[in-house]
Amino acid sequence: MKISLAGRAAIVTGGSKGIGFAVATRFAASGADVAIVARNAEPLKEAVAAIRKAAQSNVIGVQADVSKAGDIQRAYDEAMRQFNKVDIIVNNAGTSRAMPFEKLTDEILYDDLELKLFAAVRLIRLVVPQMKERRWGRIVNVLNIGAKAPRPNSMPTSISRAAGMAMTKALSHELAPHNVLVNAMLVGFIQADQHVQRAKRTNVNIAEYYKAYEKEIPIGRVGEAEEFANLACFLVSEQGGYITGTAINVDGGRSPVV
């Protein structure tokens, strides 16, 4: 299926590496103008250059910390300055934090909610009025499978991701009459920079690190970011125009619930 996003403009948070980078690359290759948002300047610059090589559209990078309200506003303003509109947002920023409940401090929970929940709330709040006015919009919230089936010792991520899934469903009902579709994509185990860094910290070869998790995945392998991006591209396209309010597992069958 050939998917065209020509004429659309997108913001992808956490877009310089891993899943966010793959999503931004797929959107740009499909014709969308794309603003990728990330905290670190050098990876952001490299990501923009790499995406531009395979795209005919306008690709920009905005250095911002999406856990800060002012940075969210600045990123949105820059996208509007460049594109004059925003049709698509992918709330992807955030890494997985997991610990027992008794180690969860107020500060840790607050920081996680700022990065994963409030960042999405603030960006959605900015884009929804123009989406409603044009009667076209796509919102994708990237969560993980713990939003549906939290494991022990999974604080604070299981809390923030479950909240994100509830928000997705509620928003989908509110915005569907305006042709603004809201869906969640739930990550299982997909190759990403956070896993590379975790393997380094534990002094484990990345191939061995991934292999240790394969036994938990029915399909028998770790997922690739491009596979995630392909589904995201479909959901934000015209072909995905009758899908809203869903939370789709992208996990090779790892989740115990559908």
Secondary structure in CASP SS format (residue, H / E / C, confidence):
PFRMAT SS
TARGET T0000
AUTHOR 0000-0000-0000
METHOD secondary structure of the structure
MODEL  1
M C 1.00
K C 1.00
I C 1.00
S C 1.00
L C 1.00
A C 1.00
G C 1.00
R C 1.00
A E 1.00
A E 1.00
I E 1.00
V E 1.00
T E 1.00
G C 1.00
G C 1.00
S C 1.00
K C 1.00
G H 1.00
I H 1.00
G H 1.00
F H 1.00
A H 1.00
V H 1.00
A H 1.00
T H 1.00
R H 1.00
F H 1.00
A H 1.00
A H 1.00
S C 1.00
G C 1.00
A C 1.00
D E 1.00
V E 1.00
A E 1.00
I E 1.00
V E 1.00
A E 1.00
R C 1.00
N C 1.00
A H 1.00
E H 1.00
P H 1.00
L H 1.00
K H 1.00
E H 1.00
A H 1.00
V H 1.00
A H 1.00
A H 1.00
I H 1.00
R H 1.00
K H 1.00
A C 1.00
A C 1.00
Q C 1.00
S C 1.00
N C 1.00
V E 1.00
I E 1.00
G E 1.00
V E 1.00
Q E 1.00
A C 1.00
D C 1.00
V C 1.00
S C 1.00
K C 1.00
A H 1.00
G H 1.00
D H 1.00
I H 1.00
Q H 1.00
R H 1.00
A H 1.00
Y H 1.00
D H 1.00
E H 1.00
A H 1.00
M H 1.00
R H 1.00
Q H 1.00
F H 1.00
N C 1.00
K C 1.00
V C 1.00
D C 1.00
I E 1.00
I E 1.00
V E 1.00
N E 1.00
N C 1.00
A C 1.00
G C 1.00
T C 1.00
S C 1.00
R C 1.00
A E 1.00
M E 1.00
P C 1.00
F H 1.00
E H 1.00
K H 1.00
L C 1.00
T C 1.00
D H 1.00
E H 1.00
I H 1.00
L H 1.00
Y H 1.00
D H 1.00
D H 1.00
L H 1.00
E H 1.00
L H 1.00
K H 1.00
L H 1.00
F H 1.00
A H 1.00
A H 1.00
V H 1.00
R H 1.00
L H 1.00
I H 1.00
R H 1.00
L H 1.00
V H 1.00
V H 1.00
P H 1.00
Q H 1.00
M H 1.00
K H 1.00
E H 1.00
R H 1.00
R C 1.00
W C 1.00
G E 1.00
R E 1.00
I E 1.00
V E 1.00
N E 1.00
V E 1.00
L E 1.00
N E 1.00
I H 1.00
G H 1.00
A H 1.00
K C 1.00
A C 1.00
P C 1.00
R C 1.00
P C 1.00
N C 1.00
S C 1.00
M E 1.00
P E 1.00
T H 1.00
S H 1.00
I H 1.00
S H 1.00
R H 1.00
A H 1.00
A H 1.00
G H 1.00
M H 1.00
A H 1.00
M H 1.00
T H 1.00
K H 1.00
A H 1.00
L H 1.00
S H 1.00
H H 1.00
E H 1.00
L H 1.00
A H 1.00
P H 1.00
H H 1.00
N C 1.00
V E 1.00
L E 1.00
V E 1.00
N E 1.00
A E 1.00
M E 1.00
L E 1.00
V E 1.00
G C 1.00
F C 1.00
I E 1.00
Q C 1.00
A C 1.00
D H 1.00
Q H 1.00
H H 1.00
V H 1.00
Q H 1.00
R H 1.00
A H 1.00
K H 1.00
R H 1.00
T C 1.00
N C 1.00
V C 1.00
N C 1.00
I H 1.00
A H 1.00
E H 1.00
Y H 1.00
Y H 1.00
K H 1.00
A H 1.00
Y H 1.00
E H 1.00
K C 1.00
E C 1.00
I C 1.00
P C 1.00
I C 1.00
G C 1.00
R C 1.00
V C 1.00
G E 1.00
E C 1.00
A H 1.00
E H 1.00
E H 1.00
F H 1.00
A H 1.00
N H 1.00
L H 1.00
A H 1.00
C H 1.00
F H 1.00
L H 1.00
V C 1.00
S C 1.00
E H 1.00
Q H 1.00
G H 1.00
G C 1.00
Y C 1.00
I C 1.00
T C 1.00
G C 1.00
T C 1.00
A E 1.00
I E 1.00
N E 1.00
V E 1.00
D C 1.00
G C 1.00
G C 1.00
R C 1.00
S C 1.00
P C 1.00
V C 1.00
V C 1.00
END
